[in-house]
Each structure stands twice: as C-alpha cells, then as structure tokens.
C-alpha cells in the first residue's frame, strides 16, 4: 500500500474545512507525512477552474458546464497533486471529493447518479477515499454559520435555495447509509474540539494498521 486518501464532506457551514486543517496539524505534529488539499482546486489549473465555477460573472453557468468543470478540475487535481502525494506515501487530507459531485450535482441539480459515478471514475482513475467524514448539520444552522464567516466572498452556490441544500444534505446521508464502512457521519453542531478528537482517534486506528510505502 502507498499513501492514504481521507476526505471531508458536508454542506456549507458544516465545519469540514476547519476539521481538515485541524487533522492536518495533528498529523504534522505526529511527524506523519501529510498533504492538505481541497476541491474544487488543489493544483494551479484546478484553482483557476474553481474561480470559473464559483465566480462565473454575468454569464449563467449551465448545469452541464458546471458538472464538467468540476470533473476537469478533479482530473487535474488527481493527476498533479493527489496521486503524486499518495505515491510518496503521504496521507492526503482532501476537503471535498467525489461525494460532493454525487450530493450537489446529483441531489441538488438532479443529474442522474449512474452518469456522475462514471464521470467520477473516469476523472480519478477509480481512486476512492479510505475514509470520509461527513459533517452533518441542519441546513438552517449551516447557512447561518456560513453567512457569518469572516472574510468569506459570496459565491454562486450562496445564491441557492434552502431546498437545494436540503436535497444535498439528504443525498449525503443516503450515500453514508449505503457505505457505512467508509463514510462516518459526525454531528457538525458538536464543539469543534470534540469533533477533532473523534476524527483524530479514528485516523489513528486506520494508521495503526498501515505502513507507508513509497511507489517506485
Ligand atoms: P467549498 O465551499 O468547499 O469551498 O466548495 C465550493 C462549492 O462547490 C460548494 O458549494 C460545493 C460545490 N461543489 C460541487 O457542487 N460539486 C463538487 O464536486 C465539489 C467538489 C464542490
């Protein structure tokens, strides 16, 4: 086995970005080689695509255009950042990944899941996270928290309705029901220190059965 891919998911304001960076710090403190990254983004080109998706300007972005931009960014991110880090034997902590497409474009935009699954497989070469933490939070609470975030620049998704995010949340929970061994559901309203402790303890369990190997 080479590196390990761990992802964090959740709706806006769920706290997943905070938890991704706390996990990154904890692994660094334990001298474990770790790469913190995010989607959309995580490589120079993918970050440019992120800007296009989130701030598309006056031209409305069609659902198909949005989907394929997410997938283009993912293919680039996997090739340029994730696979090289896994090849070096690192733990990759990624803020959103393939499940976000199933939840937002599947649940939110109602694009058929079989199609999304094929695109995800194609863009990632079949790469799957070993563990995914889903920070679940009621939509109202999440949106309220996101609104009060300091320095946040409103993006295209901030204009979506509450029912859009309800559909996204419901699809995330459905994915977790289908894959309970991979997707761990955590209460996003819990104190962030408690969540960080739960995540760290679980990652330590995974790491105890793992020896990093560098790919030749
Ligand atoms: P962020 O809030 O984690 O920075 O993500 C930006 C937005 O992109 C967020 O509203 C979720 C959305 N998104 C999708 O709709 N599909 C995807 O595949 C990904 C990775 C993100």
Boltz pocket constraint, residues with backbone or C-beta under 6 A from the ligand:
constraints:
  - pocket:
      binder: B
      contacts: [[A, 12], [A, 39], [A, 40], [A, 70], [A, 95], [A, 96], [A, 97], [A, 98], [A, 100], [A, 101], [A, 102], [A, 104], [A, 105], [A, 157]]
      max_distance: 6.0
